[in-house]
Amino acid sequence: MTNYSPNSYPQPTTKRRVDSGGPDFYPTPRWATQALVDYEFFEGLTSEPACGDGEMAIVLIEVGLNITASDLYARNYGRTGVDFLKTTIVFDNIITNPPYNIAEEFLLHALSLTKKKVALLLRLAFLESSRRQRNIFQEFPPSRIWVFSERVTFYPKGEERASGGTTAYAWFVWDHADLDNELARQNIPQVKWIPLGRKPNSRKAFKSTIGAKLTLSDLLP
Ligand SMILES: C[S@@+](CC[C@H](N)C(=O)[O-])C[C@H]1O[C@@H](n2cnc3c(N)ncnc32)[C@H](O)[C@@H]1O
């Protein structure tokens, strides 16, 4: 296992380990995908264009979404050998956890190929940098940012553990309905929090209702 330190921009805030199966293969824990679909509504044809071995796509299919899954590398799931950045097929939605060293390119390409929503699981630090402000946020502000109250821990396949992570992540959701409407644009982005208790082995009970009223004990560490 080696340290992950790509030379390309943007670099992760913390070093990540690279698996032996190819660059940036970090399957998303089920609970993190489930949290997205519990709070965001998706309908129509949806692509998971960096599907890895299907950890995220399987959850999306289970909740009833019409998913097309692909990846550049062969990981025994979906179509393989598909470089998302070279694809031209239009979908209603794109949902993925992209390779972080080309997350910016993934986002801009995803926006150009979608009619409804783009949802990317990204480091919260994606919000930073004058370059992204110029290249992305000025023209394409996200509609919602769903910050994980409990940290998502990513490990190479087979090494998932229940420990806390050191990096903050969020679901960033771009909704074309907001981007295409001058009035709606003025009220975005909205920052929301995925409640405590979603993560397996969490000490907090899962609050199933959106906007559920939290008690003081829910907020204590
Ligand atoms: C962080 S992993 C996420 C896997 C999966 N989306 C999940 O959440 O479980 C990123 C994936 O992007 C794939 N990938 C890297 N570059 C790609 C590209 N240009 N086009 C499509 N997939 C790519 C990698 O092979 C890897 O499986």
The ligand as an SDF file (V2000), in Angstrom:
LIG
                    3D

 27 29  0  0  0  0  0  0  0  0999 V2000
  -13.5880    6.5760   -5.6760 C   0  0  0  0  0  0  0  0  0  0  0  0
  -13.9380    5.2070   -6.7570 S   0  0  0  0  0  0  0  0  0  0  0  0
  -15.7000    5.1260   -6.6170 C   0  0  0  0  0  0  0  0  0  0  0  0
  -16.3380    3.8220   -7.0090 C   0  0  0  0  0  0  0  0  0  0  0  0
  -17.8730    3.8210   -6.9430 C   0  0  0  0  0  0  0  0  0  0  0  0
  -18.4220    5.0090   -7.6000 N   0  0  0  0  0  0  0  0  0  0  0  0
  -18.3470    3.8200   -5.5150 C   0  0  0  0  0  0  0  0  0  0  0  0
  -18.7650    4.8560   -5.0250 O   0  0  0  0  0  0  0  0  0  0  0  0
  -18.3070    2.7550   -4.8690 O   0  0  0  0  0  0  0  0  0  0  0  0
  -13.6570    6.0150   -8.3450 C   0  0  0  0  0  0  0  0  0  0  0  0
  -13.8270    5.1190   -9.5500 C   0  0  0  0  0  0  0  0  0  0  0  0
  -13.5910    5.9280  -10.7130 O   0  0  0  0  0  0  0  0  0  0  0  0
  -13.0300    5.0970  -11.7160 C   0  0  0  0  0  0  0  0  0  0  0  0
  -12.4380    5.9710  -12.7450 N   0  0  0  0  0  0  0  0  0  0  0  0
  -11.2670    6.6410  -12.7110 C   0  0  0  0  0  0  0  0  0  0  0  0
  -11.1110    7.3960  -13.8190 N   0  0  0  0  0  0  0  0  0  0  0  0
  -12.2380    7.2050  -14.5760 C   0  0  0  0  0  0  0  0  0  0  0  0
  -12.6980    7.7120  -15.8310 C   0  0  0  0  0  0  0  0  0  0  0  0
  -11.9610    8.6010  -16.5370 N   0  0  0  0  0  0  0  0  0  0  0  0
  -13.8970    7.3010  -16.3060 N   0  0  0  0  0  0  0  0  0  0  0  0
  -14.6580    6.4140  -15.5930 C   0  0  0  0  0  0  0  0  0  0  0  0
  -14.2750    5.9020  -14.4050 N   0  0  0  0  0  0  0  0  0  0  0  0
  -13.0820    6.2970  -13.8950 C   0  0  0  0  0  0  0  0  0  0  0  0
  -12.0570    4.2320  -10.9310 C   0  0  0  0  0  0  0  0  0  0  0  0
  -11.7650    3.0510  -11.6520 O   0  0  0  0  0  0  0  0  0  0  0  0
  -12.8630    3.9530   -9.6510 C   0  0  0  0  0  0  0  0  0  0  0  0
  -13.5920    2.7600   -9.7540 O   0  0  0  0  0  0  0  0  0  0  0  0
  1  2  1  0
  2  3  1  0
  2 10  1  0
  3  4  1  0
  4  5  1  0
  5  6  1  0
  5  7  1  0
  7  8  2  0
  7  9  1  0
 10 11  1  0
 11 12  1  0
 11 26  1  0
 12 13  1  0
 13 14  1  0
 13 24  1  0
 14 15  1  0
 14 23  1  0
 15 16  2  0
 16 17  1  0
 17 18  1  0
 17 23  2  0
 18 19  1  0
 18 20  2  0
 20 21  1  0
 21 22  2  0
 22 23  1  0
 24 25  1  0
 24 26  1  0
 26 27  1  0
M  CHG  2   2   1   9  -1
M  END
$$$$
